[in-house]
């Protein structure tokens, strides 16, 4: 499989163009410059420096211990390895509890870390934060469904939106966050039918992780794609199996997403 040769950095407009052209957006996480370079060469469109680094890099049980300084450190490292992919960074636990705090955190992730987009977890209660960030020219990805920072409140890592009232609320939340200025929606562990409904009503790119095949794009944690986690989630797939190198595995992932060969029904959830 050939690698990408484009060196121009992708933008939100490019992602919107992929959505309009019905070309799936291929996304992965990365946590250092070497990983970023490999993802870039494989043709990944969006690289997320996720607070998942708390679990897959730092060895914590959850993402909650991750700090803003942790995120800036790893985002800065990843930014040095990229020349093409759009760079998105998570806003960690309790770093956007108020509008002022959110603006400060996002500004640091962009100025010190080099992020182009910041991602935050939440529902319609985050409308004021998203609106303020958008007002200040800060691109935002709103993360709905399973929100790892709220794992204790949610009672574990569970599929969200299966019950009709919960699904209706999530749909309304998604529309409210888009109206507030969100540029991307990310849906995690959401029934495929609900994800497809949200995507059909949204005007911005919808990226899924465990949200079925009808989203505008897919994202996975890099370590899951490479078979490095002891217990990979059901919605992931080991793309290194049967390949000769990490680079071949990454290219295989991008190829599968772009050709809509991943995810399949076995990687999705029903209502």
VENDA-V55610 format. One record per run of one state. SS is the DSSP state (H for helix, E for strand, C for the rest). FROM is the first residue (numbers start at 1). TO is the last residue. If there is no record, write none. Layout:
[[SS,FROM,TO] [SS,FROM,TO]]
//
This chain:
[[C,1,11] [H,12,20] [C,21,24] [E,25,29] [C,30,32] [H,33,42] [C,43,45] [E,46,49] [C,50,52] [H,53,56] [C,57,67] [H,68,81] [C,82,85] [E,86,90] [C,91,98] [H,99,111] [C,112,116] [E,117,121] [C,122,123] [H,124,135] [C,136,139] [E,140,145] [C,146,147] [H,148,154] [C,155,159] [E,160,160] [C,161,163] [H,164,180] [C,181,183] [E,184,188] [C,189,189] [E,190,190] [C,191,191] [H,192,201] [C,202,204] [E,205,209] [C,210,216] [E,217,220] [C,221,221] [H,222,225] [C,226,245] [H,246,258] [C,259,264] [H,265,267] [C,268,271]]
//
